[in-house]
């Protein structure tokens, strides 16, 4: 069977970035079956733009959500649409600030015969060509087993260009909507690995993460107060991932990092909102102990 791929793009009030992302998808050397765009209830003209674009590009399928479900909920909804599509057997997911090089999909499809694929991910770079710090996959212990084939075994990766066979989605279920943001991709890729599949980074499948600064997410360095609530979700979701996948040692390391090391760094290094940041970390960590979201399986 020929591999047929649906791209899934999740967006929220990023119309300029979305336009560039879609333009990059239209230019792929490996033709896409469909482009599923999940609009997380944007209010910047995204839906109107997509409706107009759809007149020219009928391969676009627009999924307009009634509320912002975050990246996690967006990918959950997008993959549900993919599973309904009987003409496609691979889903290629990305945020709307992802800019795939023209051969990005072609290079991943070329590796679709690798052993026991659970997911493939691209080599994510920043705008200057350096590695995108926040999108570096976590290597597996036997990371170099397939390097002669241009692939690196990884434990987890980010939703900035990942591809999944439909049979894997049918086995492990969907990303967890209740994560909202941050950690949903790590949990999902670890769930796939736990089910016995391999994860691969394809070194010559290049995408650019079109963000302003090439830095990771750091509550210590965060200056924008309106972004701080994201770190609640991050610390809560990290605690859940530790409980589910990392064992007692991983749980203890997560607790120490989020309740001791990071608060100390906030006190020493942060320029603003020190107490508020520490409270957010503690709230998220303790919420993670009770957080037990349901994994949606395919009926």
C-alpha positions as CSV (number, residue, x, y, z in Angstrom):
1,X,0.0,0.0,0.0
2,X,1.2,3.5,-0.9
3,X,1.8,5.6,2.2
4,X,-0.8,8.4,2.3
5,X,-0.2,11.1,4.8
6,X,-2.6,13.6,6.5
7,X,-0.9,16.6,8.0
8,X,-2.4,18.0,11.2
9,X,-1.7,21.6,12.1
10,X,-2.9,23.1,15.4
11,X,-3.2,26.8,15.7
12,X,-4.4,29.5,18.0
13,X,-4.2,33.2,17.1
14,X,-1.1,32.7,14.9
15,X,-2.4,33.6,11.5
16,X,0.9,34.9,10.1
17,X,2.7,31.8,11.3
18,X,-0.1,29.6,10.0
19,X,0.1,31.1,6.5
20,X,3.9,30.3,6.3
21,X,3.3,26.8,7.7
22,X,0.6,26.0,5.1
23,X,2.7,27.4,2.3
24,X,5.5,25.1,3.3
25,X,3.1,22.1,3.3
26,X,1.8,23.0,-0.2
27,X,5.4,22.9,-1.4
28,X,6.3,19.4,-0.1
29,X,7.9,17.1,-2.6
30,X,5.8,14.2,-1.2
31,X,2.2,15.1,-1.9
32,X,-0.1,15.2,1.1
33,X,-3.4,13.4,1.1
34,X,-5.1,16.1,3.3
35,X,-4.2,19.0,5.5
36,X,-6.3,19.0,8.7
37,X,-6.1,22.5,10.4
38,X,-7.5,22.6,13.9
39,X,-8.4,26.1,14.8
40,X,-8.5,26.5,18.6
41,X,-11.2,29.1,18.5
42,X,-8.9,31.9,17.2
43,X,-10.2,35.4,17.0
44,X,-7.6,36.9,14.7
45,X,-9.3,36.0,11.4
46,X,-7.9,32.5,11.1
47,X,-11.1,30.8,10.3
48,X,-12.1,33.3,7.7
49,X,-8.7,33.0,6.0
50,X,-9.0,29.2,6.0
51,X,-12.4,29.3,4.5
52,X,-11.2,31.5,1.7
53,X,-8.0,29.4,1.2
54,X,-10.1,26.2,1.0
55,X,-11.7,27.5,-2.3
56,X,-8.2,27.1,-3.9
57,X,-6.8,24.2,-1.8
58,X,-9.5,21.6,-1.4
59,X,-7.1,19.3,0.4
60,X,-7.6,21.5,3.5
61,X,-10.0,20.2,6.1
62,X,-11.0,22.8,8.7
63,X,-11.8,21.8,12.3
64,X,-13.1,24.8,14.1
65,X,-13.3,24.3,17.9
66,X,-15.8,26.1,20.0
67,X,-13.2,26.8,22.7
68,X,-9.5,26.8,23.1
69,X,-8.5,23.2,24.2
70,X,-4.8,24.0,24.1
71,X,-2.3,22.2,22.0
72,X,-3.1,18.9,23.7
73,X,-6.8,19.1,22.8
74,X,-6.1,20.4,19.3
75,X,-3.9,17.4,18.5
76,X,-6.5,15.1,20.1
77,X,-9.2,16.5,17.8
78,X,-7.0,16.5,14.7
79,X,-6.0,12.8,15.2
80,X,-9.7,11.9,15.6
81,X,-10.3,13.4,12.1
82,X,-7.3,11.5,10.7
83,X,-8.6,8.2,12.1
84,X,-11.9,8.8,10.2
85,X,-10.0,9.2,6.9
86,X,-9.9,5.8,5.3
87,X,-7.5,7.1,2.6
88,X,-4.6,7.9,4.9
89,X,-2.3,5.6,6.9
90,X,0.1,8.2,8.5
91,X,-0.6,11.4,10.5
92,X,2.0,14.2,10.4
93,X,1.4,16.6,13.3
94,X,2.9,20.0,14.0
95,X,2.2,23.4,15.6
96,X,1.5,26.3,13.3
97,X,4.9,27.8,13.9
98,X,6.5,24.8,12.2
99,X,8.2,25.4,8.8
100,X,9.0,22.1,7.1
101,X,11.7,22.1,4.5
102,X,10.4,21.0,1.1
103,X,11.7,17.5,1.5
104,X,10.9,17.0,5.2
105,X,8.0,14.6,4.6
106,X,9.7,12.8,1.7
107,X,12.7,12.1,4.0
108,X,10.5,10.6,6.7
109,X,8.5,8.5,4.3
110,X,11.8,7.1,3.0
111,X,12.3,5.6,6.5
112,X,8.9,4.1,6.8
113,X,10.3,0.6,6.5
114,X,12.3,1.0,9.7
115,X,11.7,-1.7,12.4
116,X,8.5,-1.5,14.4
117,X,7.8,2.2,13.9
118,X,5.7,3.9,16.6
119,X,6.6,7.4,15.6
120,X,9.1,9.3,13.4
121,X,10.2,12.9,14.2
122,X,12.1,15.5,12.3
123,X,15.4,17.2,13.0
124,X,14.1,20.5,14.4
125,X,16.2,23.6,13.9
126,X,15.9,27.2,14.8
127,X,15.7,30.1,12.3
128,X,19.5,30.3,12.1
129,X,20.0,26.6,11.5
130,X,21.1,25.7,15.0
131,X,19.3,23.0,16.9
132,X,16.0,24.2,18.4
133,X,16.6,23.9,22.1
134,X,13.1,23.2,23.2
135,X,12.6,20.5,20.6
136,X,15.6,18.2,21.1
137,X,14.3,14.6,21.5
138,X,15.3,12.5,24.4
139,X,17.6,9.7,23.1
140,X,17.0,6.1,23.9
141,X,19.7,4.1,25.7
142,X,20.4,2.3,22.4
143,X,20.1,5.5,20.4
144,X,22.8,4.6,17.8
145,X,21.4,1.2,16.7
146,X,20.0,2.6,13.4
147,X,22.4,5.5,12.8
148,X,23.8,3.9,9.6
149,X,20.3,4.1,8.3
150,X,20.0,7.8,9.1
151,X,17.8,7.4,12.1
152,X,18.3,7.8,15.9
153,X,16.3,5.9,18.4
154,X,14.5,8.3,20.8
155,X,12.3,7.9,23.9
156,X,10.2,11.0,23.4
157,X,9.9,14.0,21.0
158,X,7.8,17.1,20.5
159,X,4.8,17.8,18.4
160,X,6.9,20.1,16.2
161,X,6.8,17.5,13.3
162,X,6.0,14.0,14.4
163,X,4.5,11.3,12.2
164,X,2.5,8.3,13.4
165,X,1.1,5.2,11.6
166,X,-2.6,4.9,12.0
167,X,-2.3,1.4,13.5
168,X,-0.3,2.9,16.4
169,X,-3.0,5.5,17.2
170,X,-5.6,2.7,17.1
171,X,-3.6,0.8,19.7
172,X,-2.5,3.5,22.1
173,X,-5.3,6.0,21.8
174,X,-5.2,9.8,21.6
175,X,-3.2,12.6,23.2
176,X,-4.6,13.6,26.6
177,X,-6.8,16.7,26.2
178,X,-6.7,17.5,29.9
179,X,-2.9,18.2,29.6
180,X,-4.0,21.4,27.8
181,X,-0.4,22.5,27.1
182,X,3.2,21.2,27.7
183,X,4.1,17.6,28.1
184,X,1.3,16.1,26.0
185,X,3.8,15.2,23.3
186,X,6.2,13.7,25.8
187,X,3.5,11.6,27.4
188,X,2.1,10.5,24.0
189,X,5.5,9.4,22.7
190,X,6.4,7.6,25.9
191,X,3.0,5.8,25.8
192,X,3.9,4.6,22.3
193,X,7.3,3.4,23.4
194,X,5.7,1.7,26.4
195,X,3.4,-0.2,24.0
196,X,6.5,-1.8,22.4
197,X,7.1,0.5,19.4
198,X,10.2,2.4,18.4
199,X,10.6,6.1,18.1
200,X,13.0,7.5,15.5
201,X,14.5,10.9,14.7
202,X,15.2,11.2,11.0
203,X,18.3,13.4,10.7
204,X,17.7,14.6,7.1
205,X,14.0,15.5,7.7
206,X,14.5,19.2,8.5
207,X,11.9,21.6,9.9
208,X,12.4,25.1,11.4
209,X,10.7,26.1,14.6
210,X,9.8,29.7,13.8
211,X,10.0,31.2,17.3
212,X,11.5,34.5,18.5
213,X,14.2,33.1,20.8
214,X,16.0,29.8,20.8
215,X,15.5,29.0,24.5
216,X,13.7,26.3,26.5
217,X,10.8,26.9,28.8
218,X,12.2,28.3,32.0
219,X,10.0,29.7,34.8
220,X,13.1,31.2,36.4
221,X,13.7,33.4,33.4
222,X,10.1,34.1,32.5
223,X,9.3,37.8,32.4
224,X,5.7,37.8,31.2
225,X,3.2,37.4,34.0
226,X,0.4,36.4,31.6
227,X,2.5,33.3,30.6
228,X,3.2,32.0,34.1
229,X,0.0,29.9,34.4
230,X,1.5,27.7,31.7
231,X,4.1,26.5,34.2
232,X,1.3,25.2,36.4
233,X,0.3,22.9,33.6
234,X,3.9,22.1,32.9
235,X,4.7,21.1,36.5
236,X,1.5,19.2,36.9
237,X,1.9,17.3,33.7
238,X,5.6,16.5,34.5
239,X,4.5,15.0,37.8
240,X,1.9,12.8,36.0
241,X,4.5,11.6,33.5
242,X,6.9,10.7,36.3
243,X,4.2,8.7,38.1
244,X,3.2,6.9,35.0
245,X,6.5,6.2,33.3
246,X,9.6,7.0,35.4
247,X,9.2,4.9,38.5
248,X,10.0,5.9,42.1
249,X,13.4,7.4,41.2
250,X,11.8,9.5,38.5
251,X,9.1,10.7,40.9
252,X,11.6,11.7,43.5
253,X,13.7,13.5,41.0
254,X,10.7,15.4,39.7
255,X,9.6,16.4,43.2
256,X,13.1,17.6,44.1
257,X,13.5,19.5,40.9
258,X,10.1,21.3,41.1
259,X,9.9,21.9,44.9
260,X,13.5,22.5,45.8
261,X,15.9,23.2,42.9
262,X,13.7,25.4,40.8
263,X,12.4,27.5,43.7
264,X,16.0,28.1,44.8
265,X,16.9,29.1,41.3
266,X,13.9,31.5,41.2
267,X,15.0,33.1,44.4
268,X,18.6,33.5,43.1
269,X,18.0,34.4,39.5
270,X,14.5,35.6,38.7
271,X,14.0,39.3,38.1
272,X,10.3,39.3,38.9
273,X,7.3,37.5,40.4
274,X,9.4,35.3,42.6
275,X,6.8,34.3,45.2
276,X,4.1,33.8,42.5
277,X,6.4,31.6,40.5
278,X,7.2,29.4,43.5
279,X,3.5,29.1,44.4
280,X,2.7,28.0,40.8
281,X,5.4,25.3,40.9
282,X,4.1,23.9,44.2
283,X,0.5,24.0,43.1
284,X,1.3,22.2,39.9
285,X,3.4,19.6,41.6
286,X,0.8,18.8,44.2
287,X,-2.0,18.8,41.6
288,X,0.1,16.2,39.7
289,X,-0.2,13.7,42.5
290,X,-4.0,13.7,42.1
291,X,-4.1,14.3,38.3
292,X,-5.3,11.1,36.7
293,X,-6.7,12.0,33.2
294,X,-8.5,9.5,31.1
295,X,-6.8,8.2,28.0
296,X,-9.3,8.1,25.1
297,X,-9.1,4.9,23.1
298,X,-10.6,4.3,19.7
299,X,-13.9,2.4,19.8
